[in-house]
């Protein structure tokens, strides 16, 4: 419900979604996010997290310290 409301406010319909990328620093929430995206948008989302190849060059001493949410914002 909230997801479709956000889309409507932005002038989009669920059918307009061609792809979705989700990220969260709360691992327990990912299953619910993934299920909601698939249920309401009929799209399998790309989940950004450890081990996912994004093509973004992360120049940090410890790349694992970068949160998935910050990486997805890039």
C-alpha positions as CSV (number, residue, x, y, z in Angstrom):
1,X,0.0,0.0,0.0
2,X,2.7,2.5,0.9
3,X,4.8,1.5,-2.1
4,X,1.9,2.1,-4.5
5,X,1.1,5.4,-2.8
6,X,4.7,6.6,-3.3
7,X,4.6,5.6,-6.9
8,X,1.3,7.4,-7.4
9,X,2.6,10.6,-5.8
10,X,5.5,10.5,-8.2
11,X,3.2,10.1,-11.1
12,X,4.0,6.5,-11.8
13,X,1.9,3.3,-12.0
14,X,3.1,-0.1,-10.8
15,X,3.1,-1.3,-14.5
16,X,5.7,1.4,-15.3
17,X,8.4,-0.4,-13.2
18,X,10.9,-2.2,-15.4
19,X,13.4,-2.9,-12.6
20,X,13.9,-2.4,-8.9
21,X,17.0,-2.2,-6.7
22,X,16.6,-2.5,-3.0
23,X,19.1,-2.3,-0.1
24,X,18.8,-2.2,3.6
25,X,21.0,-2.2,6.6
26,X,18.4,-4.3,8.3
27,X,18.9,-7.9,7.0
28,X,15.8,-9.2,8.5
29,X,13.7,-6.8,6.5
30,X,15.0,-7.9,3.1
31,X,12.7,-10.8,2.7
32,X,9.6,-8.6,3.3
33,X,10.9,-5.9,0.9
34,X,11.7,-8.4,-1.8
35,X,8.2,-10.1,-1.4
36,X,6.4,-6.7,-1.5
37,X,8.2,-5.6,-4.6
38,X,7.4,-8.8,-6.4
39,X,3.8,-8.9,-5.2
40,X,2.9,-5.3,-6.1
41,X,5.2,-4.7,-9.1
42,X,5.7,-8.2,-10.6
43,X,9.4,-7.5,-10.8
44,X,12.2,-9.5,-9.2
45,X,14.3,-6.9,-7.4
46,X,18.1,-6.7,-7.4
47,X,19.2,-6.8,-3.8
48,X,22.3,-4.9,-3.0
49,X,24.4,-6.4,-0.3
50,X,27.7,-8.3,0.4
51,X,29.0,-10.1,-2.7
52,X,26.8,-8.4,-5.3
53,X,28.8,-7.0,-8.2
54,X,27.5,-3.5,-8.9
55,X,30.4,-2.1,-11.1
56,X,30.9,0.7,-8.6
57,X,34.5,1.3,-7.7
58,X,34.6,1.5,-3.9
59,X,37.7,3.3,-2.8
60,X,37.7,2.6,1.0
61,X,40.3,0.9,3.2
62,X,37.5,-1.5,4.2
63,X,34.9,-1.7,1.5
64,X,32.7,-3.9,3.8
65,X,32.2,-0.8,6.0
66,X,30.1,0.9,3.2
67,X,26.4,0.3,3.9
68,X,24.3,-1.3,1.2
69,X,21.9,1.7,1.4
70,X,24.7,4.1,0.6
71,X,26.0,2.0,-2.2
72,X,22.5,1.8,-3.8
73,X,22.3,5.6,-3.7
74,X,25.3,5.8,-5.9
